[in-house]
């Protein structure tokens, strides 16, 4: 199963490294990544494979949320189908 992770917040060193660390520790594979910095705001979207994750989806979501709070970022993970349904025009 695939999921979409969004990260938004003030740019700082280590954002990609820390998000990637959480994913790696939980056996979540990054399939695609797009990131940009608009003035001083960091934005990133990741497509990940959570089919062999070591933890339940809710635990992964909680870990990413906690990381976001500690870094002053908004980090969300959604199942791919839910993400597409919400962003369909």
Secondary structure, 3 states (H helix, E strand, C coil): CEEEEEEEEECCCCHHHHHHHHHHHCCCEEEEEEEEEECCEEEEEEEEECCCCCCCHHHHHHHHHHHHHHHCEEEEEEEHHHHHHHCCC
